[in-house]
Amino acid sequence: MKKSRGRTSRKRRRKHLKSFMDGVNCSHKLEYIKLKKWLKERGFEDSNLRPAEFWETGRGLMTTKALQAGDLIISLPEKCLLTTGTVLSSYLGGHIVKWKPPVSPLLALCTFLIAEKHAGEKSPWKPYLDVLPKTYTCPACLEPDVINLLPKPLKQKAQEQKMMIQELFTSSKAFFSSLQPLFAENTGTIFNYSALEWAWCTINTRTIYMKQPRRECFSLEPDVYALAPYLDLLNHSPNVQVKAAFNERMRSYEIWTNSQCKKHQEVFICYGPHDNQRLLLEYGFVAMNNPHSSVYVSADTLLKYFSPLDKQREAKISILKDHDFLENLTFGGEGPSWRLLTALKMLSLGPDEFACWRRILLGEVVSARNEQQALDTAAKICQVLIEETQHALLQISQLKRDRENLKPHLALVEMLRSEDLKILQKSAEILCNLNLGT
């Protein structure tokens, strides 16, 4: 008897797990009911998509029917989109038009989001604002202790991102103050740093690319952002292909799939062929088994392996710089990239070989010694990066025990580092086989 009960409960567990892997439908939640009603009033026809919670990706959209390549996933009417046009036709419009020097399209959208969120119940955009994330996991929002655990090239970009928001905040203070007639409360408390950080992250992580007409009241920065309620619940997968564009005739933003999707499964779109460092920087997440992922080697790391006594060192560095070979040097799933090996071969040229540097850039073999030295150096760099990554993972697990509040952010960096480790170990294996071959 016991045996069969165990089998039944196992079956039930499997069924429950399958439904959880498929996703738990969230359409019944009040926030989504209100959002759907709000979208319908703006002309959005109910599609086959339902908001759901997924085991791996969190919140997303599931399909209620099987999708084939060439099917329309979603068509969002222009009235549902939030653009700089929306901002200009609001109560903020007159203030933006008068302000000199002109504000950027990005700042106009940030200002609108902060003001509407502050308006609460009075905001016509409330149903959308209520489903936006309350916090973000872009590097700009991470604690310094967590940023320190990022790979060196990403750590630098994260600090630049933080600084960019800080500078935007400082340079916008006078503009925010000019909006005081619109508010009963002090604008300094409404448009504070954390409000701007939240608005900036909302735009950076959620907007679709949609070119707007050039307007004199804005600075020269590109005006290409549009927030797309409901559509922005679609998560990214590097393994799908979609076609997305604004349909001028229908006056709606459309996404068509080039992939299949089974009924009740999560519908994915692709944000672009981004590696995990870019995904974390721009969107605040990491994709497992991302085919585009790579581990970056900084120019500083690279140069440590070459003697400062080499008389041609400066000339080699100068050539690499001029031909843009000191950036985007990576290890990937197929080993060291061609760019990385080219830079290593250039730096490995012997004094008698230096005159042949152009052949290196053309991908030609200069000598067996040069090829071997480049491979040996690549293997050394790879090994050091493996050790660095393992050390970072150890620090993360220790910090997770001590700092409960940082756990979600640490888990994200841990995922990035674990994916990096897989790539580096695969590269080390490839390099070892190449050396055995030679």
N, C-alpha and C positions, 0 to 999 in steps of 0.2 A: 504493500500500500504506500509506504513512505516513498518508494522509488518513483511511482507514477505521479505522486503529488509534486515531487521535486521537478519531474519533467514538465508538468503543467505550469508550475510557477516559472520555470526557465523559459517556456514558450511565451508566457505572459510578459516576462521581463524583456524577451527579445522583441516582442511586438511593441512594447512601450518604448524600448530603445530605438526601434526603427522609426516610430512616429516622432520621436524626439530628434532623430537625425534628419528626418524630412523637414521638420520645423513645426513649431506650435503656433497655430493660427491666433493672431491677436486682433482680428477685425472687431471683436466685441468690446474692446477697450474704449472707454469714453473718448479719449484723446483722438483715436483714429476715426470714430464715428463722426465727431465734430469736424475733423479735417476733410473727410470724404464729402460731408454735407457742404462745407465751404467751397471745395473744389467744384462740386456739381453746380453750385450757384454761379460759378465762373465759366461754366460750359464744358467741364471735364466729364466725358462719358465713362461710366464705370468699366474698367477693363477686367482682364482675367487675373489681375494681381491682387494678392492679399498680404497685409503686413504680418510678419511672423518672427518668432525668435528661433534662431538656429544655434546648434551646439557649437559649431566652429567659428561662425562669423558674427554671432550676436543678432542684432536686429537687421532684417532684410525683407525682401518681397518674394513670396512663393507664387507659383502659377497654378490656376485651378484647371488648366487643360494642357495637354502636351504641346510644346512649341516645336515647329520645324524651321529649318534655315529659310530665311526670307519672310518670316512672320513679323508683324509689327508688335513690339513689346508694349510701347506706351506712346500716346500722343497727348501732349500737354498744351492746352490753349495758351495763347500769348497773355491773356488776362490773368493767368495763374502765376506767371513769371515775375520775379522781382528784379528789376534792372535800374539803372540810373534814371531812366525815363519815369519809372514809378516814383523815385525820390523827388525828381524835379516837379512832378505834378502834385506833390504833397505840400503840406504846410512848411516844409523845409526849403522848398524850391526858391522862393523869393530871397531868402537869406543866402543861399548858395550862389545865386546869380550875382548878387551885390558884392560878395566877398572877394577881396583882392589881397594877395595873389590868389588865383583860382585854386580850388581844392582839387585833389585827384579823384577820379571815379571811385577808387577803392575807399577813400575816406568818406565820400558821400554815402556809399552803401553801409559802411560801418556806423556812421552817425544815425542813419535811418533805423538800423537794427537796434541800436542802443535806445533810441528815443521810443520806438514802438514797444520794446520790451518793458520800458519804464511806464508806458501808458497802461499796461496791464489789460484789464477788461475793456477799456475804451478803444484798444487797437483793433482795426479791421483785420490785421494780420495775426491776431492772437491764436487761432487754430493751428497756424503753421509754426509760430514761435513756440507753442507748447510741446511740439514733437521734436524740436531741435535739441541736440545734446546740451546738457547743463555745463559739462566740462569737456575738455579735449585732451588728447594725448600727443599732440605735436611736440617736438623737442622744445619749442618756445615755452611750453607749459610745465616742463619737467623741472624737478628740484636740481640744484647744482650737483648734489651727491649722485644723482642718477645720470646726469649729463656726462659726468666724469667717467662713467663706465661704458660710454659709447666708443666705437672705433674712432681713432684719431681724426680722419678726414670728416666724419659725420659730426664729431664733437665740435669741430671748428665751425661747421655750417650751422649747428644748433645755436652756438653762441652768437653767430651773425644774425640768425633769425630773431633771437631775443633782443638784440641791439636794434634791429630794424623796427620792431614794434615799439621799443622804448623811444626811438627817435621820432616815430610817427606820433606818439603820444605827446612828446614835448613840443613838437612843431605845430600841433593842432590845438593846443590849449587856448590860444587867442580866438580861434574860430569857434570853439565850443562856448567860450564866454559870450561871443556875439549872439548866441542863441538864447540868452537869458530871458528876453521878453516872452518867449514861448512857454516858459516853465515857472511854476510856483516855487519849486525847490531850487537850491543853488546848483548851477550846471556842473560845478566842481565835484559834487557828490554823485551826480547822474553819470557824467562822462569821466569816470575814474579809470585808472590803469587796467583793473581786472575786467571792466566792462568792454574796454577797447580790445583787450587781448581776446576775449570771448568772441567779439564781433569779427575780428581779423581772422581768427581760426575758422569761424563759420564760413566766411567767404573763401578762404584759402582751401578748405577741405571739401566744400560742398557745391561750389558753383560749376555751371557748365559753360563752355566757351561759346559766346554769342556776340559777335561784333556789333557795336552800337554806332549810330551816326556821330560824326565829330561835332562836339558842341563847344562854343567859345567859353562857356562858363566853367569848363573843366581844364585842368592842366593837361600837358601833352602825353601823359602816361596812357597806355592802351585802355580803352573802355570795352572790355570783352567779357565782363562777368554777368551771369544771370543765375539767380537762385531759383531752383525748380522744385517746389513742394511736391512731395510724394515720390517723384522721379528720383530724388536724391536719397531715397531709402535703398536703391539698388546698390549692391556691393560689387567689389572688383574681383575678377579672377583673371590671372594672366593667360588662362587656357581657352578663353572664349573670344569671339570676334563679333563686333557690332558695327552698325552704320548709324551715326547720329548727326542730325542737322535740323536747322529750322526750316520748316516747309512754308515758303512765302505765300503759296496759293491758299493753303489751309490756315495760315497764321497760327501754326502750332509747332512745338519742338517735338521731333519724333525720334524714336530709337527702334531700329530694325535688327533682328538677330541673324547672324550667319551660322549659328550653332543650334543643336537640338537641346531640348530640355523636357524631362519627363514631368508628368502631372504631379502636383504637390511638392515639387522640388524647388530649391531656391533658384531664382533667375539672376544671372550675373551679367554685368557689362564689363568692359575692359577700359581702364583709365589710360592705358598706353603701355608700351613695353618697358615698364620701369623696374629697376632692381629694388631690393628691399630697403636699402639706405634711402633711396629717393621716395619710396612709399611712406617710410616712417617720417621723413622730413616734411613732405607735402601733405600727407593725409593722416598720419598718426597711427598707422598699423603696419604689420608685417605679413607677407603671404608665405604660407608653408610651401616647400618644394617649388619655389618660383624659378621657372626656366631662365628668366632674365637676370637672376641674381649673380652678383660678383662681389669680391672683396677687393677694396682699393688699396693700392700701395702709394704712399705719398712720396713726393720727390725727395724729401729729407731722408726717409727710410732707405730709399734706393741708393742715394749718394754715400751713405755710411759704409757701403761695401767696396768703395773704390778709393784708392790711396790719394790723399791730398798732394802727394809728391809727384803725381803724374803731371808732366809738363804740359800735356795737351788737355788736361781735365777741363779747364775753363772753356777752351774752344769747343770741346765735345758738348758741354752743358749748353753753351750758346747755340750750337746747331740744333740740339734737341728742343730748346726753347723756341727758336725761329720756326721750326717745323711742327710745333705743338705736340711734342712727344714727352712732355713732363707732366701731362694731365691725363686722367682716365686710364691709368695703368692698373690692370686688374688680374686677379685669378678668378677663373670661372669653373663651371662644371666640366669643362674640357681642358683644364690646366691653365698655364699662364697665357694671357692674351698675346696676340701678335704685336700689339703696341708695346707691351711690357718687355717682350723678348727683343724687340727692335732697340728699345732704349738700353737694355742690358748689353746687347751686341755692340752698340755704339760706344758705350763706356768701357767695354772690354778690349777695344782695338789696341793693338800693340803699337809702339812708336813707328815701326816700319810699315804698319798697315793703315795708319791714319789717313793717308792720301786717298784711300778707297772708301771713305765714309759715305759717299753718295750711293754706292752699291748696297750698303746696309739698308738705307731708306727705301730702296727698290725691292728689298726682300731677297737679295742675292747672298750666297755664301762667300765670305772673304777667306776664311781658313777653318780647318777642323778645330784648331786650338781656340779660336774666337767663339765658335759654336758651343764647344764644351764648357768654356768659362761662363758663358751666358747661362747655360743650363744649370751649372753648379751654383751660381749666384742665386738663380731663381729658386733652387731647392733650399738654400740657406734662408732666404727671405721668407719662404713659405713656412719653414720650420719655426722661425722666430714668431711669425704671426700666429701659428698654431698655439705656441706656448703662451703668447699674450692673451689669446682668446680664452684658453683654458683658465688662465689666472683671473681674467675678468669674470668668467662664469662662477669661479670659486668665491670671489668677492660678492657677487650678486646673491648667491645662496646664503652667505653669512649675513648680508644686509637685510635679506628677506626675514630672517629670524629676529633681527634687532629692531627693524623699523616697519611695523605692521602697516602704517599709513601709506608707505611707499610701494606696497606689494603689487598693485595693478601696473604701475609704471615699470617696476623692476621686472615683472613677468614679460613685458613687451621687449625690454632690452635683452632679457635672457633668450627670448625667442630669436631675436636678430642675431645674437652671438652664436646660438646653437646652429642656426642655418649657415652662418659664416664658417663655423667649424667643419661642417659637412663638406663645404666647397673646398676648404683648405686641405682637408685630409684626402679628398679625391685628387686634388692638384698634386699633392705630395706623392701619391701613388703613381700618377701619370709620369711625373718627373723621374721617379725611381725606375719605372719601366723604360723610359727614354734613355736613361743612363746605362741601364743593363744592355739595351739594344746597341748602344754605341761601344 
